[in-house]
Amino acid sequence: MFKAIGLSGNRGVGLCFFKRSYTGGLAPESIYQKLRTGMKTAMKNKESGRLTLIKSLLSEIKYAELEQKKPQPKFNEDDSKIIPILQKAIRQREESFEVFSKAGRDSMADLEKQQIGIISEYLPVQLSDDQIKKVVLETIKKLNVSGVKSMGVVMKNLEIDPNSASRARVSDIVKAALGS
């Protein structure tokens, strides 16, 4: 993201950082960058609820980054590591939404629903169940398999981007397709 060059002058050698320029127009913005931009926008617009949520998401990302045992690329460079964190946050809020709805705490349930919507803004577009089912059926037909026992083979050969559909959703659809 940044390029360092050495500068020599009266005081010795120093480093100066320049942001890389991309020749093809604007560089694609990563999810991490979108979250940072969203945080700044929420601060400017004084949206405290959105700001708190985005700060908590950035905190979860930082915690996951620090939790790694081996030195690896930073999460802000790799969307595939951030997406599961955001999906987990959505699952947690969906569970909370159900609990609050059953308890009759509609205001808290509405807040959880709003947070789900905000987090979803930062995720890539998810495939619909129909789109997943179409790919699954094509794969089953191509492999010429049937029965739930061949589920592992189908899952291994599926060409679905893990960022566009969770493995659990895909697995459920494969089970249903092989079961019928």
N, C-alpha and C positions, 0 to 999 in steps of 0.2 A: 504494500500500500504506500509506503514511503521509501524514498530513495535517499541514501546518505552520500554526501560528497565531502571530501576533506577541503578545508580552507586553511591556508597558511597566512599568517600576518605577523604583526608585532608581538602578539602574545602566544605564538606557537600555533599548533594545529588544532582546529576545532571541527566539529561536524555541523553541517547544515542540512536540514531535512526538507525535501520538496515532495509534494504529493504527486504521485504518478499521473500522467495524463493519458487518457485513452483516445486512440485515434478514431474509433468507431462511434463517436458521440458520447453520451453519458454511460458510465459504467453501471452494470446492473447492481442495484442496491441489495445487500444481504439483509436477512431478517434482523440480525443484530443492529445493523445501521438503521433499519426502519424503526426498531424499538427506541433507539437513541433519539432519532428525529421526532418520533411520537412523544417522547418524554419532554423534549424541548418545546414542542407545540403545546402540550398540556400545561406546561409551566406558564407559557405566554398567555394562554387562554384561561388560566386559573381554573382548570378542570381537576379538582383535587382527587376525585374518585378514579379517574383515568390515570392520573399521575401516580397515585399509590399503587395501582395495579401494575403499571409498566415498571415501576421501580422494583416491585416484588418479583416480576418475571426476570428482570435483569439480574437481580440478586440470586435467583435460582440458577440462572445460567452461569454466573460467576462461581457459585458453590459447586456445581457439577464440574466446572473446569478445574477447580482446585482439588476436587476429590479424585481426579485421575492419578493413577500411580506412576505412569510413564509420561515423560514429557512428550506432548503431542501438539499439533497446531492449535492455535487459539480457537475458541468456539466462534469468535466473531468473524472467522474466515470460512467457516464450514456450516452451512445451513442444515446439513443432514444430522448434525449433533444437536441443533437447537429445536428442530421440529418435534422430536419425542418429548422434550421438556414442555413445550407448549401444548402438545396433545395430552400429556399427563395433567397439566393445569386445567385443561378443559374437562377431562374426566372427573377430576376432584370437584369442580364447580357443578357438574351435572349431578353428581351424588349429593352434594349439598342442596342443590335445587330440589331434588326429590324429597330429601329429609324435611326441608323447610315447608314444602308444599303439603306434605302429610301432616305436619304439625300445625298448619294453618297460619304460618308466618309469611304472609304474602309479600310484605315489603322486603324481607330478606331474600325470598325466592326471586323476586323481580331484580334485585341487585345482582344475584348470581347469574341470572339470565343475561343481564347487561354485560357482565364481565365475560361471559362466554362469547358474546358478540364481538367485544373488543379484541379478545385474544384471537378469534377467528380471522379478524382483519389482517393479522400478521402471518397467518399460515398460507401456504400455496393452495391453489384451488384443488379441492378433493374430488376424486372420481365418485360418481353416483353409483348406487348398487347395481343399476341396470348396465352401466358401462363395465363394471367389474365382472358382472355375470357374463356379458358378451365375451370378454377376453378369456374367462374361465372355460366357457363352453367351447370356444375355438381351440384352446389348449387341450381339453379333454378329447375333442374330435381328432386333433392332430396326433396325439399320443395313442389314441385308440384304447383307452382304459375305461374301466368301470368299477364300481364298488368303492366303499370307504377305505379299504386297505390300500388303494393306490393314491391316497391323498398326498402322501409325501412326495411321490413322483410328480404329481400335478403342481404342488406348491413350489418344487424345485425348478420346474420348467416355465413357470409363469413369468411373463415379462411386464410386470407392473412395478412402477417406481414406488419404493417404500414411502417416499415423501408425499405421494398423491393418494395413498390409501393405507390404513393401518393393517398390520398383519392379522389382527384379530378379525376385522371385517372380512378380509379376503378369505381367511380360514373358514369362517362361518358360511360364506357363499360357496366355497369349494365343497364343504360337507353337504350342503343342501343339494348341490348339483350332482354329486356322486351318489347321494342317498336316494335320489329319485330314478 
